[in-house]
């Protein structure tokens, strides 16, 4: 069953990748941010960094990959047999996000589905061959420490935002 779900999700992802948008507006006021991560620990680190940069009034919506039942965890259980997302996934996709931050270098098909189908104005993360066509702003991961790397990424985002 999971093979079939994964097949249909990957098929939808490939179709979405073919759609190209060349002119994206840079978010002027940041009020809502999405986080897509491989695990809960990465989400917590990124949330802390975002609160440090933007304050506590910012709305943060986060999802991560987890086979266990978790409020913010997603897995193949959140998709129907033919890749149809459930209410939790549709709820995330319906959010009006200013940008999505993903600290993962290689997203699994379910997180990739969210990244491709989200209506966020801007998508940022770290450079990898897999991410180069998915993200609008990328930074190479210099350190092994996610906290240091995410701080640099958000600093660059703020500088570019100020220049626009």
C-alpha positions, -999 to 999 in steps of 0.1 A, spaced: 0 0 0 28 25 9 45 18 -24 13 29 -43 9 60 -22 46 69 -27 43 64 -64 13 87 -68 29 114 -45 61 113 -66 41 115 -98 23 146 -85 56 161 -74 71 156 -109 40 173 -125 43 202 -101 80 206 -108 73 212 -145 52 243 -136 77 272 -135 71 306 -120 98 330 -129 87 363 -112 80 359 -75 74 388 -52 96 390 -21 75 391 11 74 427 24 58 420 58 64 387 74 35 375 95 33 337 89 61 312 83 60 275 75 87 250 85 92 216 68 118 195 85 129 159 87 124 156 125 110 174 155 144 185 168 151 205 136 117 221 139 124 232 175 158 247 165 143 266 135 113 279 156 137 293 182 157 310 155 126 325 139 113 338 172 147 354 178 146 372 145 109 381 141 95 380 177 68 360 194 39 376 174 49 357 142 27 327 133 47 295 127 32 264 111 55 234 112 54 199 99 80 172 100 83 136 89 73 111 116 60 75 115 46 80 150 13 97 157 22 133 163 2 165 160 28 181 137 42 149 122 33 137 88 38 104 70 23 82 44 -7 78 67 -17 114 59 -23 105 22 -49 83 6 -41 53 -16 -39 75 -47 -20 103 -30 -49 124 -19 -39 145 12 -60 144 44 -73 174 63 -41 181 82 -21 184 50 -49 205 33 -49 227 64 -12 234 60 -15 240 23 -44 265 28 -23 287 51 -13 321 37 25 318 44 50 345 36 78 320 33 86 284 40 120 274 55 132 239 51 165 229 68 166 195 50 190 188 22 169 159 8 132 159 14 112 127 15 83 126 -11 57 137 15 75 168 26 84 176 -10 47 174 -18 40 201 8 68 223 -4 57 221 -40 20 226 -33 22 253 -7 11 288 -16 40 305 2 55 335 -16 90 324 -10 108 292 -1 142 292 15 167 265 27 201 250 22 217 242 -11 218 206 -24 214 192 -59 179 181 -50 169 215 -37 183 238 -64 150 238 -84 127 239 -54 140 269 -33 141 306 -41 169 314 -16 196 289 -7 227 290 14 253 263 15 256 245 48 290 254 62 287 240 97 272 208 110 253 228 136 218 236 123 215 265 147 245 283 132 234 276 96 198 286 101 209 319 118 230 327 87 201 318 64 177 341 83 203 369 84 206 368 46 168 367 42 165 398 64 193 416 44 176 408 11 142 418 25 157 452 36 172 458 2 139 451 -17 
